[in-house]
Amino acid sequence: MKLPSVPWKNIAAIGGAVETRLWLATRPGKHMLNHLSAA
């Protein structure tokens, strides 16, 4: 079975970024997220 050529690394990177944001948003790290967003 051959997988279609998909940029799995990009998908993983985006998924990781979303996960990190969600994690930060639900923890005291929310303050850090605001700091990073402002930068």
N, C-alpha and C positions, 0 to 999 in steps of 0.2 A: 504494500500500500504506500503510495507516494503522496506526501503532503504538498499542497499547492505552495508556491513560493510566497511566503508571508514574512514581513519584517518582524519576526518574533522578538528580537532584541528591543525594537522600538515599543512593541506592545508591552513587553515586560517592564521597560523603563517607565512608560506612562502609568501602568498599573501600580508600580512601586511608588511613584510620585503621589498618586491618588491615595494609596494606602497610608503613606506617611502623613499626608495632609489630614486624613480622617483621624489618624492616631493622635496627631498633635491637637486637633480640634477637640478631642474628648479627654485631654489630659491637661495638667498644668502647663504643658508645652504650648498651649494656645497663645500664651504671652510671647513665646519665642516665634511662633508663626507670624504674629502681627509684626514683630520686629523684622523678620525676613521679608515680608510683603512690602514693608515701607522702604526697604533698601533699594 
